[in-house]
């Protein structure tokens, strides 16, 4: 059916859960299959240094929704008792008020469960499980492997019965049944590649003969305060190199399943002439350490955990308008920049937020340091040096991200970098004093406030397919 001409563009936001920045073929990974992420990069703008300021699920999603960093929202970890979205203007609420038809499809991880926070319509993974139970279909997450465990597993669900397929199918249904007289904002949100690393067998087969690299090692041992998320959530520290490679195969397979299914979504958009008037933005809420430095999960500011992909493809008329074609921006940006970017695209005023319009950052080469805090860990990245500190033990790390982008050499212990380390400590202290003073000691300085944690109690994220909840991790 022909679409009514609209003055304002449509907006499609695509997010994955727990996808590292180094998992896109077009960005240099020669071992992964991502043709449709590549297509977004080839026709759009790659933001090569995007970071999550609190790299766990709930704070990152709240930041996307509000344009405010986790520390501005008082959300410094996954915490279901804090509801910052109820107290701040949200992206979907502002767009709904502006006349957009707003729809959320997939994982939201909002609290309370099923709160819409401005979306007109919302379908969650729980609805997928409810639907499949009616017909007795095998589903994703029926393997017994928990939502934090990183051991690989083959899904009992076929491709067309998987949660990833359903997320795209229902997104297409929205596009086919929406009000064609209004612009739309659709958030298509995938639960993968978050553990369990589970996908149909056909995606496993793609990586059967792919040689994967061993996890990164450095000249440093992760401080206990920074290893605590791994100890709490999974067994990365005890898995062998062979086991970690098999987990990486499953992780890559989950990402490729998402990518191939996005091909279905993009094809339907092309058939409906929606690519000509739709901005497409893609990112992830955080990454996964995947065994680097014997770490797993998220919650730290190492590259595997906090550095996420970010791609923007502008509308492309059929005759070809290539203003941003295959461009890249190497400035430091954050997930807080997504909300003001989308509001600017929609022609709406942005409330006072922490983020900036990404197009303006790219065009004007706006340089800003990155600051983040998650649990007991904080970090400052000035564009070259990244400084990480944990107040659970008082340990610190310093990396030169230009000469050592994989963070293999800790410069904090070298006398010749003492001045740079002290400068970084001072800058981080000032950021914390201005935003989270409770993180500091009574003297207002970086200090150890608690003892170093020990590797003891683990929460593997047990779940079933019957719980009326978005996620259980």
RONUMAR-932608 format. One line per 5 residues: number of its first residue (from 1); their letters; for each residue x, y, z of C-alpha. Coordinates in steps of 0.02 Angstrom, whole numbers. Layout:
// RONUMAR-932608
NUM	A	X:Y:Z ~ ...
This chain:
// RONUMAR-932608
1	XXXXX	0:0:0 ~ 74:171:-46 ~ 133:275:100 ~ 70:453:127 ~ 205:585:100
6	XXXXX	269:655:265 ~ 361:815:302 ~ 454:740:451 ~ 564:585:439 ~ 532:418:517
11	XXXXX	658:354:644 ~ 711:174:674 ~ 820:141:826 ~ 899:-33:830 ~ 987:-94:985
16	XXXXX	1069:-257:1033 ~ 1113:-312:1208 ~ 1294:-341:1259 ~ 1377:-319:1087 ~ 1558:-263:1084
21	XXXXX	1619:-131:963 ~ 1738:-251:876 ~ 1601:-363:806 ~ 1568:-278:638 ~ 1654:-337:481
26	XXXXX	1656:-164:403 ~ 1751:-101:555 ~ 1891:-227:529 ~ 1835:-393:602 ~ 1876:-518:466
31	XXXXX	1803:-667:560 ~ 1622:-613:581 ~ 1478:-608:456 ~ 1382:-443:468 ~ 1325:-391:293
36	XXXXX	1185:-279:354 ~ 1283:-190:489 ~ 1410:-166:349 ~ 1273:-91:240 ~ 1231:35:376
41	XXXXX	1415:81:387 ~ 1435:92:198 ~ 1287:209:178 ~ 1303:304:340 ~ 1412:369:479
46	XXXXX	1518:262:595 ~ 1550:330:769 ~ 1704:229:810 ~ 1725:282:992 ~ 1555:270:1077
51	XXXXX	1553:221:1261 ~ 1424:174:1391 ~ 1447:280:1547 ~ 1375:140:1655 ~ 1398:-20:1553
56	XXXXX	1256:-127:1618 ~ 1080:-146:1550 ~ 962:-34:1650 ~ 1071:123:1662 ~ 1115:118:1477
61	XXXXX	934:100:1424 ~ 882:240:1541 ~ 1019:348:1464 ~ 955:312:1288 ~ 780:358:1346
66	XXXXX	826:520:1435 ~ 990:585:1365 ~ 1056:585:1543 ~ 1204:484:1604 ~ 1178:350:1734
71	XXXXX	1264:458:1865 ~ 1143:601:1827 ~ 996:482:1850 ~ 1064:408:2012 ~ 1070:239:1926
76	XXXXX	1245:168:1948 ~ 1202:-15:1920 ~ 1052:-124:1882 ~ 930:-72:2018 ~ 745:-112:2002
81	XXXXX	700:-3:2151 ~ 750:159:2060 ~ 632:225:1925 ~ 717:377:1847 ~ 613:366:1689
86	XXXXX	461:417:1791 ~ 545:581:1840 ~ 621:641:1675 ~ 558:679:1500 ~ 583:525:1393
91	XXXXX	621:513:1209 ~ 460:420:1163 ~ 352:535:1269 ~ 421:689:1181 ~ 402:609:1010
96	XXXXX	225:549:1048 ~ 178:725:1102 ~ 253:790:939 ~ 140:679:835 ~ 250:528:806
101	XXXXX	177:354:816 ~ 292:269:942 ~ 317:82:961 ~ 438:-20:1066 ~ 477:-197:1008
106	XXXXX	585:-314:1109 ~ 688:-298:1267 ~ 664:-136:1363 ~ 718:-183:1541 ~ 612:-45:1616
111	XXXXX	548:-43:1793 ~ 410:-67:1840 ~ 383:-207:1715 ~ 273:-153:1568 ~ 287:33:1608
116	XXXXX	278:119:1438 ~ 360:285:1485 ~ 288:372:1333 ~ 278:232:1204 ~ 104:213:1130
121	XXXXX	130:27:1100 ~ 252:-99:1173 ~ 285:-285:1150 ~ 413:-370:1260 ~ 503:-538:1259
126	XXXXX	374:-597:1387 ~ 243:-578:1250 ~ 348:-691:1138 ~ 348:-827:1270 ~ 161:-806:1301
131	XXXXX	126:-821:1116 ~ 235:-975:1091 ~ 161:-1064:1243 ~ -11:-1056:1162 ~ 50:-1165:1020
136	XXXXX	172:-1275:1115 ~ 321:-1215:1013 ~ 501:-1235:1069 ~ 571:-1064:1115 ~ 732:-977:1152
141	XXXXX	796:-991:1332 ~ 736:-1170:1361 ~ 909:-1243:1383 ~ 936:-1216:1569 ~ 1088:-1105:1538
146	XXXXX	1065:-945:1637 ~ 1058:-766:1575 ~ 1232:-728:1641 ~ 1322:-890:1601 ~ 1437:-883:1449
151	XXXXX	1454:-1068:1408 ~ 1390:-1099:1230 ~ 1226:-1187:1194 ~ 1124:-1236:1041 ~ 945:-1172:1042
156	XXXXX	803:-1300:1038 ~ 702:-1171:940 ~ 706:-1164:752 ~ 751:-1002:663 ~ 568:-951:643
161	XXXXX	526:-991:824 ~ 671:-891:896 ~ 656:-729:994 ~ 768:-640:870 ~ 654:-689:724
166	XXXXX	499:-638:823 ~ 573:-466:864 ~ 596:-429:679 ~ 430:-509:628 ~ 334:-399:750
171	XXXXX	433:-244:696 ~ 381:-279:516 ~ 201:-302:574 ~ 206:-130:652 ~ 269:-53:490
176	XXXXX	133:-139:390 ~ -9:-90:506 ~ 44:83:568 ~ -45:247:537 ~ 31:302:371
181	XXXXX	-18:484:399 ~ 103:503:545 ~ 291:484:555 ~ 347:339:664 ~ 478:306:796
186	XXXXX	512:120:810 ~ 635:48:936 ~ 681:-129:883 ~ 776:-200:1030 ~ 859:-371:1026
191	XXXXX	894:-475:1181 ~ 1048:-552:1100 ~ 1196:-573:1101 ~ 1170:-563:1289 ~ 1191:-734:1370
196	XXXXX	1140:-868:1355 ~ 1245:-877:1196 ~ 1111:-978:1110 ~ 1058:-981:928 ~ 989:-1105:800
201	XXXXX	1108:-1235:732 ~ 1117:-1156:559 ~ 1210:-1005:631 ~ 1326:-1116:730 ~ 1372:-1200:567
206	XXXXX	1431:-1036:490 ~ 1573:-1026:616 ~ 1619:-1210:622 ~ 1784:-1185:529 ~ 1822:-1004:575
211	XXXXX	1984:-982:670 ~ 1953:-865:815 ~ 2090:-774:911 ~ 2131:-810:1091 ~ 2070:-686:1222
216	XXXXX	2180:-536:1259 ~ 2312:-543:1395 ~ 2406:-398:1472 ~ 2553:-361:1584 ~ 2428:-330:1724
221	XXXXX	2306:-433:1827 ~ 2128:-366:1843 ~ 2106:-284:2013 ~ 1978:-373:2121 ~ 1862:-222:2117
226	XXXXX	1858:-234:1927 ~ 1848:-423:1921 ~ 1698:-428:2037 ~ 1565:-420:1897 ~ 1644:-574:1818
231	XXXXX	1652:-668:1981 ~ 1471:-625:2016 ~ 1400:-671:1846 ~ 1497:-809:1759 ~ 1645:-928:1746
236	XXXXX	1753:-833:1622 ~ 1903:-840:1738 ~ 1903:-1030:1744 ~ 1864:-1069:1561 ~ 2007:-1134:1455
241	XXXXX	2062:-1046:1293 ~ 1971:-1183:1195 ~ 1811:-1158:1294 ~ 1821:-970:1274 ~ 1841:-988:1086
246	XXXXX	1684:-1096:1079 ~ 1591:-963:1179 ~ 1652:-833:1054 ~ 1586:-941:911 ~ 1415:-942:993
251	XXXXX	1426:-755:1028 ~ 1469:-718:846 ~ 1329:-834:788 ~ 1202:-737:892 ~ 1261:-573:814
256	XXXXX	1252:-645:639 ~ 1075:-707:671 ~ 1025:-530:719 ~ 1112:-460:566 ~ 1032:-582:444
261	XXXXX	860:-549:518 ~ 888:-362:500 ~ 904:-400:315 ~ 721:-452:320 ~ 673:-290:405
266	XXXXX	772:-181:285 ~ 702:-276:135 ~ 523:-244:191 ~ 564:-61:220 ~ 632:-48:44
271	XXXXX	475:-128:-27 ~ 369:-3:68 ~ 477:144:10 ~ 523:182:191 ~ 712:190:169
276	XXXXX	692:354:76 ~ 622:444:229 ~ 688:347:378 ~ 841:378:486 ~ 915:216:552
281	XXXXX	1020:217:711 ~ 1106:62:780 ~ 1199:36:944 ~ 1212:-80:1094 ~ 1188:-47:1279
286	XXXXX	1361:-114:1325 ~ 1484:-249:1277 ~ 1552:-411:1349 ~ 1731:-449:1401 ~ 1720:-624:1322
291	XXXXX	1871:-689:1417 ~ 1989:-544:1386 ~ 2106:-531:1536 ~ 2010:-680:1611 ~ 1856:-570:1626
296	XXXXX	1677:-593:1568 ~ 1514:-496:1571 ~ 1512:-307:1587 ~ 1516:-172:1721 ~ 1694:-112:1690
301	XXXXX	1770:19:1577 ~ 1884:-93:1477 ~ 1855:-89:1290 ~ 1762:-255:1283 ~ 1636:-196:1411
306	XXXXX	1608:-9:1384 ~ 1651:22:1200 ~ 1498:-7:1090 ~ 1458:7:904 ~ 1360:158:842
311	XXXXX	1302:180:663 ~ 1184:309:585 ~ 1113:293:411 ~ 1017:447:350 ~ 871:434:228
316	XXXXX	930:390:53 ~ 817:445:-90 ~ 813:321:-233 ~ 918:435:-343 ~ 1056:430:-214
321	XXXXX	1102:563:-87 ~ 1269:512:-14 ~ 1314:656:103 ~ 1365:539:245 ~ 1411:388:140
326	XXXXX	1543:282:227 ~ 1596:427:338 ~ 1668:406:512 ~ 1681:508:669 ~ 1823:470:790
331	XXXXX	1770:591:927 ~ 1722:519:1096 ~ 1532:502:1108 ~ 1413:416:1227 ~ 1241:337:1230
336	XXXXX	1176:500:1305 ~ 1201:578:1132 ~ 1065:470:1053 ~ 914:561:1125 ~ 964:737:1071
341	XXXXX	1013:669:900 ~ 842:590:872 ~ 750:744:936 ~ 851:854:818 ~ 810:737:673
346	XXXXX	626:752:719 ~ 637:942:726 ~ 600:946:912 ~ 681:1045:1051 ~ 796:946:1165
351	XXXXX	775:972:1354 ~ 929:999:1460 ~ 1026:836:1450 ~ 1204:770:1458 ~ 1209:721:1275
356	XXXXX	1240:818:1114 ~ 1177:799:937 ~ 1291:671:854 ~ 1278:755:684 ~ 1341:917:761
361	XXXXX	1482:826:850 ~ 1535:751:683 ~ 1520:910:581 ~ 1603:1025:707 ~ 1730:898:774
366	XXXXX	1674:928:952 ~ 1796:848:1073 ~ 1741:798:1249 ~ 1820:685:1380 ~ 1724:528:1429
371	XXXXX	1676:502:1610 ~ 1587:351:1681 ~ 1547:263:1843 ~ 1473:90:1871 ~ 1464:13:2043
376	XXXXX	1634:29:2124 ~ 1725:70:1961 ~ 1750:242:1882 ~ 1846:300:1729 ~ 1902:451:1630
381	XXXXX	1956:446:1447 ~ 2028:608:1376 ~ 2044:546:1198 ~ 2215:470:1223 ~ 2236:408:1401
386	XXXXX	2106:304:1491 ~ 2116:301:1681 ~ 2016:173:1781 ~ 1995:170:1970 ~ 1899:61:2093
391	XXXXX	1857:117:2268 ~ 1840:-66:2316 ~ 2023:-82:2358 ~ 2087:81:2282 ~ 2170:2:2130
396	XXXXX	2204:100:1970 ~ 2251:68:1789 ~ 2312:186:1652 ~ 2315:148:1466 ~ 2377:243:1314
401	XXXXX	2233:210:1194 ~ 2330:275:1044 ~ 2483:163:1058 ~ 2397:22:1152 ~ 2214:14:1097
406	XXXXX	2194:-162:1170 ~ 2244:-106:1345 ~ 2384:-232:1367 ~ 2506:-117:1461 ~ 2465:-36:1627
411	XXXXX	2558:129:1632 ~ 2500:170:1809 ~ 2646:73:1883 ~ 2781:159:1777 ~ 2873:308:1854
416	XXXXX	2887:397:1686 ~ 2696:409:1679 ~ 2674:470:1858 ~ 2633:649:1804 ~ 2503:591:1677
421	XXXXX	2427:474:1806 ~ 2413:614:1935 ~ 2334:728:1805 ~ 2207:592:1763 ~ 2172:561:1948
426	XXXXX	2139:747:1972 ~ 2024:757:1822 ~ 1925:603:1876 ~ 1914:669:2054 ~ 1841:833:1992
431	XXXXX	1711:741:1887 ~ 1662:634:2036 ~ 1653:784:2153 ~ 1535:869:2032 ~ 1425:718:1997
436	XXXXX	1444:577:2126 ~ 1535:647:2278 ~ 1482:498:2384 ~ 1602:391:2283 ~ 1750:487:2357
441	XXXXX	1824:478:2531 ~ 1783:598:2672 ~ 1925:708:2613 ~ 1848:721:2439 ~ 1986:617:2360
446	XXXXX	1996:450:2272 ~ 2020:317:2404 ~ 1976:139:2451 ~ 1806:143:2535 ~ 1779:-44:2546
451	XXXXX	1891:-197:2551 ~ 1934:-289:2392 ~ 1796:-414:2351 ~ 1832:-600:2345 ~ 1777:-728:2216
456	XXXXX	1635:-809:2310 ~ 1449:-799:2277 ~ 1393:-809:2095 ~ 1224:-767:2020 ~ 1210:-858:1852
461	XXXXX	1045:-776:1807 ~ 929:-926:1822 ~ 769:-902:1724 ~ 623:-992:1651 ~ 508:-948:1507
466	XXXXX	358:-927:1623 ~ 406:-774:1725 ~ 308:-616:1688 ~ 463:-511:1676 ~ 564:-431:1536
471	XXX	727:-507:1598 ~ 792:-584:1758 ~ 972:-523:1759
